[in-house]
């Protein structure tokens, strides 16, 4: 039924669409600026064909079946030139233009999911994704509630862990539900403003998580290298200030990203090659100069994640030196064992992040490797961190066992 309807609409629109006589040279150039391939006007085989009619100052994008009208300001049209009668096009994303006539923004982007994977495979992938989201939500909420209820866990290490779990909980809620809808129902559209908001939250929360991991490394450094000063250095107010600093830094550094993306025009493809919106992925869709975006993106990666990873590595060098200087091998193993959970969290977070940053900086089209690394970077930490900390932290593990044992009675 859908294919028949599309074929009929295509046959209705096509006879009125001779692009060789309908548009002047200037008008064709303006259409190219919008990313409309004139030569492919009669090659649309999927989706709803779009008819364009020109006027002296505007082009009106109209669905062939008459569902919607979209006004698009196009610079460079002659006031005396004759209106275009119409051009039949393939599937296009509606665009929004602004009064200055220089910016073109799509009404929405299209999310791909996993490139090269059909809808049937996407459908079945939605179920493990739902399981991962449920596991991440349950695990992180459990850790937060246990630390909240047990007063003897109100210590720097556990307070930082509660911050980490909160960030992971919000981060998984920002990404996984939309991915599940994409995989399960095939709904690819995400509004332009919603995409920018999701992009900001993903990057800002990642920066906050990086800062909390740095704070946890500092906590382990003080606890192992200067145990007598630990209580006086990391007091309750100090921990609260560190958490506030992590929140503020993540917000301040990444708040400009949506605005420097809004200053770009998107007149090429509007397909985002990931299952969520990332700055580097949206930036590649622009047909204008992205130098500011590239420079600022590199600056925040180096000044936020780069600085954090450097100091985390430096902290563990000092920790390893202090552990090796201990006279007792049992004491050394016990001291280093307190760092295992944090080391796992650091590796799960930073290894995919560094790899993803490197492959994006190398340029070229987005490949399956980009998508897989991005999914690991965003989906794995919220699921793995509660499991690792729950298994390795005696106080949390015993409390969880106690809760389940009470529930079974």
Residue pairs with C-beta under 8 A, 6 or more apart in sequence:
5 65
6 46
6 47
6 48
6 49
9 48
9 49
9 64
9 65
10 44
10 49
10 64
10 88
12 64
13 49
13 51
13 64
13 86
13 88
14 42
14 49
14 88
16 51
16 85
16 86
17 41
17 42
17 51
17 85
17 86
17 87
17 88
18 85
19 28
19 38
19 41
19 87
22 54
22 84
22 85
22 86
22 87
23 31
23 38
23 54
23 84
23 87
24 78
24 81
24 82
26 76
26 77
26 78
26 81
27 54
27 77
27 81
27 84
28 38
29 76
30 59
30 74
30 75
30 76
30 77
31 38
31 52
31 59
31 74
31 87
32 38
33 74
33 75
33 76
33 104
33 267
33 287
34 59
34 72
34 74
34 95
34 104
34 267
35 267
35 268
35 269
35 287
36 52
36 87
36 89
36 92
38 87
40 89
40 90
41 87
41 88
41 89
42 88
43 90
44 88
44 89
44 90
44 91
45 90
46 90
46 91
47 90
47 91
48 63
48 64
48 65
48 67
48 91
49 64
49 88
49 89
49 90
49 91
50 61
50 62
50 63
50 64
50 88
50 89
50 90
50 91
50 92
51 62
51 63
51 64
51 86
51 87
51 88
51 89
52 59
52 60
52 61
52 62
52 84
52 86
52 87
52 89
53 59
53 60
53 62
53 83
53 84
53 85
53 86
54 77
54 83
54 84
55 77
55 83
56 77
56 78
56 79
56 80
56 81
56 83
57 73
57 74
57 77
57 79
58 71
58 72
58 73
58 74
59 72
59 74
59 84
60 69
60 70
60 71
60 72
61 69
61 70
61 72
61 92
61 94
61 95
62 68
62 69
62 70
64 88
68 94
70 94
70 95
70 96
70 107
71 97
72 95
72 96
72 97
72 104
73 97
73 98
73 99
73 101
74 97
74 101
75 101
75 102
93 106
93 107
93 108
93 109
93 110
93 270
94 106
94 107
94 108
95 104
95 105
95 106
95 107
95 266
95 267
96 104
96 105
96 106
96 107
96 192
97 103
97 104
97 105
98 105
102 265
103 262
103 263
103 264
103 265
104 265
104 266
104 267
105 192
105 262
105 265
105 266
106 192
106 266
106 270
107 191
107 192
108 189
108 190
108 191
108 192
108 195
108 270
109 189
109 190
109 192
109 195
109 270
109 271
109 272
109 277
109 282
109 285
110 188
110 189
110 190
110 270
110 271
110 272
111 178
111 182
111 188
111 189
111 190
111 272
111 274
111 275
111 276
112 188
112 271
112 272
112 273
112 274
112 275
112 371
113 122
113 179
113 182
113 183
113 188
113 275
114 121
114 122
114 125
114 275
114 368
114 371
114 372
115 273
115 366
115 367
115 368
115 371
116 368
117 125
119 186
122 182
122 183
122 184
122 186
123 183
123 184
123 186
125 183
126 180
126 183
126 184
129 176
129 179
129 180
129 183
129 379
130 180
132 176
132 379
132 383
133 172
133 176
133 177
133 180
135 383
135 386
136 168
136 169
136 172
136 176
136 382
136 383
136 386
137 169
137 172
137 173
139 165
139 383
139 385
139 386
139 387
139 390
140 165
140 166
140 168
140 169
140 172
140 382
140 385
140 386
141 165
141 169
142 386
142 390
142 400
143 161
143 162
143 165
143 386
143 389
143 390
143 396
144 162
144 165
144 166
144 169
146 153
146 396
146 399
146 400
147 153
147 154
147 158
147 159
147 161
147 162
147 396
148 162
150 395
150 399
152 395
153 395
153 396
154 236
156 219
156 230
156 234
156 239
157 216
157 219
157 220
157 223
158 395
159 239
159 243
160 212
160 215
160 216
160 219
160 239
160 242
160 243
161 216
161 389
161 393
163 212
163 215
163 243
163 246
164 209
164 212
164 213
164 216
164 345
164 385
165 385
165 386
167 205
167 208
167 209
167 212
168 209
168 381
168 382
168 385
168 386
169 382
170 201
170 205
171 201
171 202
171 205
171 206
171 209
171 378
171 381
171 382
172 379
172 382
172 383
174 198
174 201
174 202
174 205
174 276
175 198
175 202
175 275
175 276
175 378
175 379
176 379
178 190
178 198
178 275
178 276
179 275
179 276
181 187
182 188
182 275
183 275
190 198
190 272
190 277
195 272
195 277
195 282
196 257
196 258
196 261
196 262
196 277
196 282
197 258
198 276
198 277
199 257
199 258
199 261
199 277
199 278
199 279
199 282
200 254
200 255
200 257
200 258
202 276
202 277
202 278
202 378
203 254
203 257
203 278
203 279
204 250
204 251
204 253
204 254
204 255
205 250
206 250
206 305
206 353
206 378
207 249
207 250
207 253
207 254
207 300
207 304
207 305
208 246
208 247
208 249
208 250
209 349
209 381
210 304
210 305
210 308
210 309
210 349
211 242
211 245
211 246
211 249
211 250
211 308
212 243
212 246
213 308
213 312
213 342
213 345
213 346
213 349
214 308
214 311
214 312
215 242
215 243
215 246
216 342
216 345
217 311
217 312
217 315
217 316
217 342
217 346
218 311
218 315
219 234
220 315
220 319
220 338
220 339
220 342
221 315
221 318
221 319
222 229
222 230
222 233
222 234
223 230
223 338
224 319
224 322
224 323
224 335
224 338
224 339
225 318
225 319
225 322
226 233
249 304
250 304
253 300
253 303
253 304
254 300
256 296
257 279
257 296
257 297
260 292
260 293
260 296
261 279
261 282
261 283
261 293
263 292
264 283
264 286
264 288
264 290
264 293
265 286
265 287
265 288
266 285
266 286
266 287
267 287
268 285
268 286
268 287
269 285
270 285
271 285
272 281
272 282
272 285
273 281
273 366
273 370
273 371
274 281
274 366
274 370
274 371
274 374
274 375
275 371
275 375
276 374
276 378
278 374
279 293
279 297
280 297
280 360
281 366
283 290
283 293
283 294
283 297
284 366
286 293
298 361
301 357
305 350
305 353
305 357
309 350
309 354
312 346
312 350
316 339
316 343
319 336
319 339
320 336
322 335
323 332
323 335
323 336
324 332
326 332
326 335
340 392
341 388
341 389
341 392
341 393
344 384
344 388
345 381
345 384
345 385
345 388
345 389
348 380
348 381
348 384
348 385
349 377
349 381
352 373
352 374
352 376
352 377
352 380
353 377
355 373
356 370
356 373
356 374
356 377
359 367
359 369
359 370
359 373
360 370
389 396
390 396
390 397
390 400
391 397
